[in-house]
């Protein structure tokens, strides 16, 4: 899962928190809805380093700029022009999967994270209500149209829905019209960009104390190239990687599993640096939210630093 450092404005004395808070090691500090007792309690949380899961309302590269899915403004006129048409089953949605909700442009220009509660095929898609950065429910209205986005494997999906019903008791959630026109992009060859990201690497066969530092020299949504001064394993070995990426000045911490697909020694002319060993790593069972973080970071770099695209 991906974590970001909670902003001091998000932890308010005497009020419940809008997200669960964790240490950087993913140990729970406070559950969503728990009360911050007083100023001392707040100071302790901030001093400890309180992190929350990355929400998709964090500013992201606009998908339309990256030749991806259309915006709310153009959804009615251009959804039928997307590259590929998919079925609901192609999205492989499960309970508690995250979706990205884009509200009507006159209400907000940012996007919000919601979770899937369930669905009744052909009738309704049930999701949680979007929450703003201040911890309040976004003031959506019934019969408004929203654009939903999802990422699964090598596909980015988008579809328009109508808010059929907003339920407030005993818990707040929404009934959306069941999507029958799902558009998306199938990424057959994932873009790869040059990076210089420090990662900690742990062999899945060893204990957590055995960690090695390595350099991620390039990255894609499918995997990375890792450079190190010592072998990290052989082909087929599974590694645990922890590293940090930045999305518009917001740090996201990722912990992912990857399998070694290639090993190139430092003496090989194909190695990027003599004396280093390069490992080709393919991500395994990447969480949907982590996939979105990586995809957004890659699109950001493609637009802001096109010279880094490999």
C-alpha positions in Angstrom: 0.0 0.0 0.0 1.1 3.6 -0.5 1.4 6.1 2.4 1.8 9.9 2.6 2.7 12.0 5.6 -0.5 13.5 7.1 -0.7 17.2 6.9 -0.8 19.1 10.3 -4.1 20.7 9.1 -5.6 17.2 8.8 -5.1 16.4 12.5 -7.3 18.6 14.6 -7.6 18.5 18.4 -11.0 17.5 19.7 -12.2 16.2 16.3 -12.3 12.7 14.7 -9.8 12.0 12.0 -11.0 11.3 8.4 -8.4 8.6 7.7 -6.7 5.9 9.6 -3.2 7.0 10.7 -0.1 4.7 10.5 3.6 4.8 11.2 5.8 4.5 8.1 6.1 0.8 8.9 2.3 0.6 8.5 1.6 0.1 12.3 -1.9 1.6 13.1 -1.8 4.7 15.3 -5.5 5.7 15.0 -8.5 4.3 13.2 -10.7 6.4 10.9 -13.2 8.2 13.0 -11.1 8.1 16.3 -10.9 11.3 18.2 -7.8 13.4 18.6 -8.1 14.0 22.3 -6.2 17.2 22.9 -3.2 19.3 21.7 -0.7 17.0 23.4 -2.2 14.0 21.6 -2.0 15.9 18.3 1.6 16.9 19.0 2.5 13.3 19.8 1.0 12.1 16.5 2.9 14.7 14.5 6.1 14.0 16.3 5.8 10.2 15.7 5.3 10.8 12.0 1.6 10.0 11.2 0.9 8.7 7.7 -2.3 8.0 5.9 -3.1 6.0 2.7 -2.7 8.0 -0.4 -6.2 9.2 -1.6 -6.8 9.9 -5.3 -7.9 13.5 -4.6 -4.2 14.3 -4.6 -3.6 16.4 -7.7 -2.7 14.1 -10.5 -1.6 14.4 -14.1 -4.8 14.9 -16.2 -5.6 11.8 -18.0 -6.7 13.6 -21.1 -3.2 15.3 -21.3 -1.6 11.8 -21.3 -4.0 10.7 -24.1 -6.1 8.7 -21.7 -9.7 9.0 -20.7 -12.0 12.0 -21.2 -13.0 14.6 -18.6 -16.5 15.3 -17.2 -16.8 18.3 -19.5 -16.5 16.2 -22.6 -17.8 12.8 -21.3 -21.2 12.9 -23.2 -19.6 13.8 -26.5 -16.4 11.8 -26.4 -16.8 8.7 -24.2 -17.9 6.8 -27.4 -14.6 7.8 -29.0 -12.2 6.1 -26.5 -9.7 3.6 -27.8 -11.3 0.4 -26.5 -14.7 -0.7 -25.2 -14.8 -3.0 -22.1 -17.4 -4.9 -20.1 -18.1 -4.4 -16.4 -16.4 -7.8 -15.7 -13.2 -6.5 -17.3 -12.7 -4.1 -14.4 -12.7 -7.0 -11.8 -14.1 -4.8 -9.1 -14.2 -6.2 -5.6 -15.6 -4.9 -2.3 -13.3 -2.1 -0.9 -11.6 -1.5 -4.3 -10.9 2.2 -4.8 -12.5 4.2 -7.6 -11.7 7.7 -8.6 -14.7 10.0 -8.7 -14.7 13.2 -10.8 -17.7 15.4 -9.8 -19.4 17.9 -12.0 -16.9 20.7 -12.9 -19.0 23.4 -11.3 -18.8 21.6 -7.9 -15.1 20.8 -7.8 -12.2 20.3 -10.2 -10.3 17.8 -8.1 -11.0 14.1 -8.0 -11.9 12.0 -5.0 -11.4 8.5 -3.8 -14.4 6.3 -3.0 -14.6 2.6 -2.2 -16.8 -0.1 -3.8 -19.4 -1.4 -1.4 -21.0 -3.8 -3.8 -23.2 -3.9 -6.9 -26.4 -5.4 -8.3 -25.7 -6.3 -11.9 -27.8 -4.2 -14.3 -29.2 -2.1 -11.5 -26.8 -0.3 -9.3 -23.2 0.2 -8.2 -22.8 1.1 -4.5 -19.9 3.2 -3.4 -19.0 5.3 -0.3 -19.5 9.1 -0.4 -16.5 11.2 -1.3 -14.9 13.1 1.5 -13.1 16.5 1.1 -9.7 17.3 2.6 -11.5 19.1 5.5 -13.3 15.9 6.4 -16.7 16.9 5.1 -18.9 15.0 2.7 -18.7 16.4 -0.9 -22.1 18.0 -1.5 -23.3 15.9 -4.5 -26.9 15.8 -5.5 -29.1 13.0 -6.7 -29.5 12.8 -10.5 -26.1 14.5 -11.0 -23.7 12.8 -13.4 -20.2 11.8 -12.4 -17.2 10.2 -14.1 -15.6 7.2 -12.5 -12.2 5.9 -13.2 -10.5 2.6 -12.3 -7.1 0.9 -12.9 -6.7 -2.8 -13.2 -3.6 -4.5 -14.4 -2.7 -3.0 -17.8 -6.0 -1.2 -18.3 -7.3 2.2 -17.3 -11.1 2.4 -17.3 -13.6 5.3 -17.3 -17.4 5.4 -17.3 -20.2 7.9 -16.7 -22.7 7.3 -13.9 -25.8 9.0 -12.6 -26.2 9.4 -8.8 -29.5 7.5 -8.4 -29.8 7.8 -4.6 -27.7 9.1 -1.7 -28.3 7.1 1.5 -27.5 8.8 4.9 -28.8 6.4 7.5 -27.3 4.4 9.2 -24.2 5.1 7.0 -23.7 7.3 4.1 -23.3 5.7 0.7 -24.5 6.2 -2.9 -26.3 4.2 -5.5 -24.9 4.9 -8.9 -26.5 3.8 -12.2 -24.9 0.5 -13.3 -22.3 1.3 -16.0 -23.2 0.0 -19.4 -20.7 1.9 -21.5 -17.2 1.4 -20.2 -14.3 2.9 -22.1 -10.6 2.5 -21.5 -7.0 2.3 -22.6 -5.2 -1.0 -22.9 -1.5 -0.4 -22.3 0.2 -3.0 -24.4 3.7 -1.7 -23.8 4.1 0.2 -20.5 6.1 3.4 -20.8 9.4 3.4 -19.0 11.2 6.4 -17.6 14.7 7.0 -16.2 14.9 7.6 -12.4 17.3 7.8 -9.5 15.2 6.4 -6.7 16.8 4.7 -3.6 15.0 1.4 -2.6 15.4 -1.0 0.2 15.3 -4.6 -1.0 14.6 -7.7 1.0 14.8 -11.3 -0.2 11.5 -13.1 0.5 13.5 -16.1 1.8 15.2 -14.0 4.5 14.0 -12.2 7.6 13.2 -8.5 7.7 16.6 -7.6 9.2 18.3 -8.6 6.0 17.9 -5.5 3.7 20.0 -4.1 0.9 20.0 -0.7 -0.6 19.7 -0.4 -4.4 19.1 2.2 -7.0 16.0 2.1 -9.3 17.5 3.4 -12.6 14.2 3.1 -14.6 10.6 2.3 -13.8 7.4 1.4 -15.5 3.9 0.3 -14.3 5.2 -3.3 -14.7 8.5 -3.3 -13.0 11.9 -1.6 -12.4 15.6 -1.9 -13.2 17.5 -2.3 -9.9 21.2 -1.6 -9.7 23.3 -2.7 -6.8 26.9 -3.5 -5.9 26.0 -7.1 -4.9 23.7 -9.7 -6.3 20.1 -9.5 -5.1 19.3 -13.0 -6.2 18.9 -15.2 -9.2 16.2 -15.4 -11.9 12.9 -16.4 -10.3 13.6 -15.1 -6.8 10.9 -12.9 -5.3 12.0 -9.6 -3.7 10.2 -7.1 -1.5 10.9 -3.5 -2.5 10.2 -0.4 -0.5 10.7 3.0 -2.1 9.3 6.6 -2.3 7.9 8.4 -5.4 6.7 12.0 -5.6 3.5 13.2 -7.2 3.3 17.0 -7.5 5.4 17.4 -4.3 3.5 14.8 -2.4 5.5 11.8 -1.2 4.0 8.3 -1.6 5.7 5.3 0.0 5.3 2.0 -1.9 6.0 -1.5 -0.7 5.7 -4.0 -3.5 6.8 -7.6 -4.4 8.7 -8.3 -7.6 10.3 -11.3 -9.3 13.8 -11.2 -10.8 13.5 -11.7 -14.6 17.1 -10.8 -15.6 20.5 -10.3 -14.1 23.2 -8.3 -15.9 26.7 -8.2 -14.4 28.7 -5.1 -14.1 31.2 -6.3 -16.6 28.5 -6.7 -19.3 28.5 -3.7 -21.7 24.7 -3.6 -21.4 25.0 -2.7 -17.7 24.4 1.0 -17.1 27.5 1.3 -14.8 30.6 -0.8 -14.6 30.9 -2.5 -11.3 27.2 -2.5 -10.7 24.8 -5.4 -11.2 21.5 -4.7 -12.8 18.4 -6.7 -12.1 15.2 -6.6 -14.2 12.3 -6.8 -11.8 8.7 -7.6 -12.7 6.0 -6.5 -10.2 3.8 -9.2 -8.7 0.2 -8.8 -7.5 0.5 -5.0 -7.6 -2.3 -3.4 -5.5 -4.7 -1.3 -7.6 -4.0 1.9 -5.6 -0.2 1.4 -6.0 -0.7 0.8 -9.7 -2.5 4.2 -10.0 0.3 5.9 -8.1 2.9 4.5 -10.4 0.9 5.2 -13.5 0.3 8.8 -12.4 4.0 9.4 -11.6 5.0 8.0 -15.0 2.6 10.2 -16.9 3.8 13.2 -14.8 7.4 12.5 -15.9 6.4 11.9 -19.5 4.9 15.3 -19.7 7.3 17.3 -17.5 10.5 15.5 -18.4 10.0 13.8 -21.8 13.8 13.4 -22.2 13.6 10.8 -19.4 11.3 8.5 -21.4 13.1 5.3 -22.6 
